[in-house]
Amino acid sequence: MLACLPIMAGMVEPARLTAVTIIGGVIWLAGFVFESVGDAQLARFKSGPAHRGMVMDRGLWRYTRHPNYFGDACMWWGLFVMSIGSWLGLVAVISPVLMTYVLVRGTGARLTGQRMADRPGYAEYMARTSGFLPLPPRHGSGVGGARD
């Protein structure tokens, strides 16, 4: 229920169409595209028998180990930004904060990283690829740990 507060706030007191609601819509759409493209890239990669056991490090996965989780978080933040067009929507900030926490430190990225830890090449992938935010990959020896 907490995750859906921006939607419920918008149902109680709809926000007017303003620059803020448009920005929120753009953030939501960018997140939707990011998550969809990341999921499609991973599905295509996993469908290739030559990639069995390999780490996906192409496309959006080159810039973040979790483009699907990043996109999902953007969608929650976009809904929140759209909801702040009304005073009630401000209370809904708990929703994107909670969902981002779950995606990054809760059951999302953390558990995926634990599951992938023993896969060949994953440690090097972690060392050069951001944990959540899309950032240019690190170059060099791969020593120094992952960025988050």
C-alpha positions in Angstrom: 0.0 0.0 0.0 2.9 2.4 0.8 4.3 1.9 -2.7 1.1 3.1 -4.3 0.7 6.3 -2.3 1.4 8.6 -5.3 -1.4 6.9 -7.3 -3.8 7.1 -4.4 -3.0 10.7 -3.8 -3.7 11.5 -7.4 -7.0 9.7 -7.1 -8.0 11.8 -4.1 -6.8 15.1 -5.4 -5.8 15.1 -9.0 -2.9 17.3 -9.9 -3.2 20.0 -12.6 -1.1 19.6 -15.8 1.9 21.8 -15.0 5.6 21.7 -15.9 6.1 19.5 -12.7 3.6 16.9 -13.8 5.1 16.8 -17.3 8.6 16.3 -15.8 7.2 13.5 -13.7 5.7 11.9 -16.8 9.0 12.2 -18.6 10.9 10.6 -15.7 8.3 7.8 -15.6 8.5 7.2 -19.4 12.4 7.2 -19.3 12.2 4.6 -16.6 9.8 2.5 -18.5 12.0 2.6 -21.6 15.1 1.9 -19.6 13.5 -1.1 -17.8 12.0 -2.5 -21.0 15.1 -2.1 -23.1 17.3 -3.7 -20.3 14.9 -6.6 -20.0 14.7 -7.1 -23.7 18.5 -7.0 -24.1 18.9 -9.6 -21.3 16.3 -11.9 -22.7 18.0 -11.7 -26.2 21.4 -12.4 -24.6 20.1 -15.3 -22.5 18.4 -16.9 -25.5 21.7 -17.4 -27.3 23.2 -20.8 -26.5 26.7 -19.3 -26.9 26.1 -17.0 -23.9 25.3 -19.8 -21.4 27.0 -19.0 -18.1 28.3 -15.7 -19.4 27.8 -12.3 -17.7 25.6 -9.8 -19.7 27.8 -6.7 -20.1 26.4 -5.2 -23.3 23.9 -2.5 -24.1 22.5 -0.8 -21.0 24.2 -3.6 -18.9 27.5 -2.0 -19.8 26.6 1.1 -17.7 24.7 -0.5 -14.8 24.5 -4.0 -13.4 20.7 -3.4 -13.0 19.1 -1.3 -15.7 15.8 -3.0 -15.1 15.9 -2.0 -11.4 17.1 1.5 -12.2 14.2 1.9 -14.7 11.7 0.6 -12.2 13.0 3.1 -9.6 12.7 6.0 -12.1 9.1 5.0 -12.7 8.3 5.2 -9.0 10.1 8.6 -8.8 8.2 9.8 -11.9 4.8 8.9 -10.3 5.8 10.8 -7.1 6.9 13.9 -9.1 3.6 13.8 -10.9 1.7 13.5 -7.6 3.4 16.6 -6.1 1.2 18.8 -8.2 -1.1 18.5 -5.2 -0.3 19.0 -1.6 -1.4 15.5 -0.7 1.2 14.1 -3.1 4.1 15.4 -1.0 3.3 12.9 1.6 3.8 10.1 -1.0 7.6 10.6 -1.0 7.7 7.5 1.2 6.8 5.4 -1.9 9.8 6.1 -4.2 12.1 6.1 -1.2 10.8 2.7 -0.1 10.9 1.2 -3.6 14.4 2.5 -4.3 15.6 0.9 -1.1 14.0 -2.4 -1.9 15.4 -2.4 -5.4 19.0 -1.4 -4.3 19.5 -2.8 -0.8 16.5 -5.1 -0.3 15.5 -8.0 -2.4 16.5 -6.5 -5.8 20.1 -5.8 -6.7 21.7 -7.2 -3.5 20.1 -10.7 -3.9 20.9 -10.7 -7.7 24.5 -9.9 -6.9 24.7 -12.7 -4.3 23.2 -15.1 -6.8 25.7 -14.1 -9.6 28.8 -13.8 -7.4 30.2 -17.2 -8.3 29.7 -16.8 -12.0 32.9 -16.5 -14.0 33.7 -12.9 -14.9 31.2 -11.4 -12.5 33.8 -10.0 -10.1 35.5 -8.1 -13.0 32.0 -6.9 -14.2 31.3 -5.6 -10.7 34.6 -3.8 -10.6 34.0 -1.9 -13.8 30.2 -1.4 -13.8 28.1 0.8 -11.6 25.8 -1.0 -9.1 22.7 1.0 -9.8 23.1 4.4 -11.5 24.0 4.2 -15.2 27.6 5.5 -15.3 30.5 5.1 -17.8 32.4 1.8 -17.1 35.6 2.0 -15.2 38.7 1.3 -17.2 41.9 -0.2 -16.0 42.7 -3.4 -14.2 39.3 -3.9 -12.7 40.8 -3.7 -9.2 39.2 -1.4 -6.6 35.6 -2.6 -6.2 32.3 -1.7 -7.7 30.7 1.7 -7.8 27.2 2.2 -6.4 
